[in-house]
């Protein structure tokens, strides 16, 4: 039960994050691999769906058509440097 809630929260966060900050064009049935967790998601017409976890060692060998970021490089740097009211994001 906790695992399902975690994955649902991760998908919602991913979809929300990409909707607000992600200028990368993502089409239905595109694949996204989250590098820190190695979780694999597929973009379906209904939204993002968690499908599996890959071996972290294979992250360096992913095909070029698989997304590992939903932000363009400049956009990711800008978001990483945003300061909150309680100090910089770490």
C-alpha positions, -999 to 999 in steps of 0.1 A, spaced: 0 0 0 28 24 9 46 15 -23 16 23 -44 12 57 -27 48 64 -32 47 56 -69 15 76 -74 30 106 -56 62 103 -78 41 102 -110 20 132 -99 51 151 -89 68 142 -122 38 152 -143 34 184 -123 71 193 -125 73 186 -162 41 206 -169 55 237 -152 91 236 -161 97 211 -188 102 226 -223 114 193 -236 88 178 -260 74 146 -246 51 125 -268 27 97 -258 46 64 -253 80 82 -247 101 67 -220 116 86 -191 142 72 -167 148 91 -135 186 90 -129 186 93 -91 161 64 -86 165 45 -119 127 43 -121 112 40 -156 80 58 -166 61 57 -199 40 87 -210 6 74 -219 -24 94 -232 -38 93 -197 -5 105 -181 27 90 -167 28 54 -157 55 37 -136 66 5 -153 99 -7 -138 133 0 -123 165 -4 -143 198 -15 -131 217 18 -121 248 5 -139 229 5 -172 219 42 -169 250 52 -189 241 29 -218 205 41 -224 195 48 -260 195 85 -269 157 85 -275 150 78 -238 145 109 -217 166 113 -186 156 149 -180 124 168 -187 142 201 -187 166 218 -211 201 223 -196 196 261 -191 162 256 -175 175 230 -151 203 252 -139 179 281 -134 155 260 -113 184 245 -92 195 280 -83 161 292 -71 161 304 -35 133 297 -11 123 318 18 143 296 42 174 297 20 188 281 -11 177 247 -23 203 221 -16 
